[in-house]
Amino acid sequence: GRDVLEAVQMSVNPKVIETPLVAAMAKDGIQLKAISRVTVRANLDRLVGGAGEETILARVGEGIVTTIGSAVTHKQVLENPDTISKTVLSKGLDAGTAYEILSIDIADVDVGKNIGAELETDRAEADKKIAQAKAEEKRAMAYAQEQEMKARVQEMRAKVVEAEAQVPLAIAEAFRSGNLGIMDYYKMQNISADTRMRDTIATPDQPDDPEQK
């Protein structure tokens, strides 16, 4: 489906094709954006069955990404952009295509984002959120435990009140059954009064409760 006349002309007069903007990150976390111009010549022997310009552009773009990614710092690339050209050109990217790559020239290289710093910031923010979530979880657990303890105290108080309410009934039943004499009853009353007096002495004075007046 290729134009044979155009292919013949390209075999004599090479054609320059330009890659789209390619972005890659050097090892120092700085992003670089590059555009390259690729000079190609048609290879008539591989005209039939050989891959087209799209394959050339894709391979060159991939080569640029790999080369920038292997650079220790982005400054190395900015100071020597021709290293990209030499590295990519040495990879034999025209294999299996209908073209022969004659040269690869870096037309433009710009500095993009500091992706490394952004990743560190994102990581720090994520760690902060995780720490906050754990702290909130601990607070919630502590509150739940506190409420559970309060509920247990209320439950115990209710049981004490219930038990105290059973005492008069038990005494009355003991009177009826003859298991408790009047002297025993008065003795119990004296012990109870003595206990209340001791509790009153041991307990500090509390401010008057208006509701109890």
C-alpha positions in Angstrom: 0.0 0.0 0.0 3.0 2.3 0.0 3.7 4.9 -2.8 6.5 3.2 -4.8 7.4 6.5 -6.4 7.7 8.2 -3.1 9.8 5.3 -1.7 12.2 5.6 -4.7 12.5 9.3 -4.2 13.1 8.8 -0.4 15.9 6.3 -1.3 17.6 9.1 -3.1 16.5 12.1 -1.0 16.2 11.2 2.7 13.1 12.4 4.7 13.0 14.1 8.1 10.3 13.0 10.5 9.7 14.5 13.9 8.7 12.6 17.0 6.0 13.8 19.3 6.9 15.3 22.6 8.5 12.6 24.8 8.6 12.9 28.6 10.8 10.9 30.8 12.3 11.2 34.3 16.0 11.1 35.1 17.3 9.2 38.2 17.3 12.5 40.2 13.5 12.8 39.9 13.5 15.6 37.4 11.3 15.2 34.3 12.7 16.1 30.9 10.6 16.6 27.7 12.3 16.1 24.4 11.5 16.3 20.7 13.7 14.7 18.1 14.1 14.8 14.3 14.8 11.5 12.6 16.3 11.5 9.2 15.4 8.3 7.3 16.0 6.9 3.9 13.7 4.3 2.2 15.1 0.8 2.0 13.8 -0.6 -1.2 14.8 -4.1 -0.3 12.4 -4.0 2.7 9.7 -1.9 1.1 7.3 -4.8 1.0 6.6 -6.2 4.5 8.7 -3.7 6.4 7.2 -1.5 9.2 6.4 2.1 8.5 7.1 5.5 10.0 4.9 5.0 13.0 7.2 2.1 14.1 10.3 4.3 13.7 8.8 7.1 15.7 7.6 4.7 18.5 11.0 3.0 18.7 12.9 6.3 18.8 10.5 7.7 21.5 11.0 4.5 23.6 14.8 4.9 23.1 14.7 8.5 24.3 12.7 7.5 27.4 15.2 4.7 28.3 18.2 7.0 27.7 16.8 9.8 29.9 15.8 7.3 32.5 19.3 5.9 32.8 20.9 9.3 33.3 22.0 9.9 36.9 21.0 13.6 36.8 18.9 15.6 34.3 21.8 18.0 34.0 23.8 15.4 32.2 21.1 15.3 29.5 20.8 19.0 29.3 24.5 19.5 28.9 25.0 16.7 26.4 21.7 16.1 24.5 23.7 14.5 21.7 24.3 11.5 24.0 20.6 10.7 23.6 21.1 10.7 19.8 24.1 8.5 19.9 22.6 6.0 22.3 19.3 5.7 20.5 21.0 5.5 17.1 23.3 2.7 18.3 20.2 0.5 19.1 19.5 -0.4 15.5 15.9 0.7 15.7 15.4 0.5 12.0 15.6 -3.3 12.0 12.6 -4.8 10.3 11.3 -1.5 8.9 11.1 -0.1 5.4 13.6 2.6 6.4 17.2 3.2 7.3 17.8 5.7 10.1 20.6 8.0 9.0 20.6 10.4 12.0 18.7 11.3 15.1 18.9 14.9 16.3 17.4 16.2 19.5 15.5 19.3 18.4 14.5 20.5 21.9 14.9 19.5 25.5 12.9 21.2 28.3 12.7 20.6 32.0 9.4 19.4 33.2 8.1 18.6 36.7 10.2 17.7 39.8 8.4 14.3 39.9 10.7 13.0 42.6 9.8 15.9 45.0 6.1 15.4 44.2 6.3 11.7 45.0 8.0 12.5 48.3 5.3 15.1 49.1 2.6 12.6 48.2 4.3 9.9 50.3 4.6 12.2 53.3 0.9 13.2 52.9 -0.1 9.6 52.7 1.9 8.8 55.8 0.3 11.7 57.6 -3.2 10.5 56.7 -2.3 6.9 57.9 -1.0 8.3 61.2 -4.1 10.4 61.6 -6.4 7.4 60.9 -4.6 5.3 63.4 -4.7 8.0 66.1 -8.5 8.4 65.4 -8.9 4.6 65.7 -7.1 4.6 69.1 -9.3 7.5 70.3 -12.4 5.7 69.2 -11.3 2.5 70.9 -10.5 4.4 74.1 -13.8 6.1 74.1 -15.6 2.8 73.5 -13.8 1.2 76.4 -14.6 4.2 78.6 -18.3 3.8 77.7 -18.2 0.1 78.3 -16.7 0.6 81.8 -19.4 3.2 82.6 -22.1 0.7 81.4 -20.6 -2.0 83.7 -20.5 0.4 86.7 -24.2 1.2 86.0 -25.0 -2.4 85.7 -23.3 -3.2 89.0 -25.1 -0.3 90.8 -28.4 -1.6 89.5 -27.6 -5.1 90.9 -26.6 -3.6 94.3 -29.9 -1.6 94.4 -31.8 -4.7 93.4 -30.1 -6.7 96.1 -30.7 -4.0 98.7 -34.4 -4.0 97.8 -34.5 -7.8 98.5 -33.3 -7.3 102.1 -36.5 -6.1 103.6 -38.4 -8.8 101.9 -36.0 -11.4 103.2 -36.3 -10.0 106.7 -40.1 -10.1 106.6 -40.0 -13.7 105.3 -37.7 -14.6 108.1 -40.1 -13.1 110.7 -43.0 -15.0 109.2 -41.1 -18.3 109.2 -39.8 -17.8 112.7 -36.1 -17.8 111.6 -35.5 -14.3 112.9 -36.3 -13.0 116.4 -37.0 -9.4 117.4 -33.7 -9.2 119.3 -31.8 -10.4 116.2 -33.6 -7.8 114.1 -32.7 -4.9 116.5 -29.1 -6.1 116.5 -29.0 -6.0 112.7 -30.5 -2.5 112.8 -27.7 -1.3 115.2 -25.0 -2.8 113.0 -26.5 -1.1 109.9 -26.7 2.2 111.7 -23.1 1.9 112.9 -22.0 1.1 109.3 -23.8 4.1 107.9 -22.2 6.3 110.6 -18.7 5.0 109.7 -19.4 5.7 106.0 -20.5 9.2 106.8 -17.4 10.0 108.8 -15.1 8.5 106.0 -16.8 10.4 103.2 -15.9 14.1 102.8 -18.7 16.6 103.0 -20.4 17.1 99.6 -22.0 20.4 98.5 -25.7 20.5 98.8 -27.6 19.2 95.8 -30.5 21.5 95.0 -32.4 18.6 93.6 -32.4 16.8 96.9 -33.8 19.8 98.8 
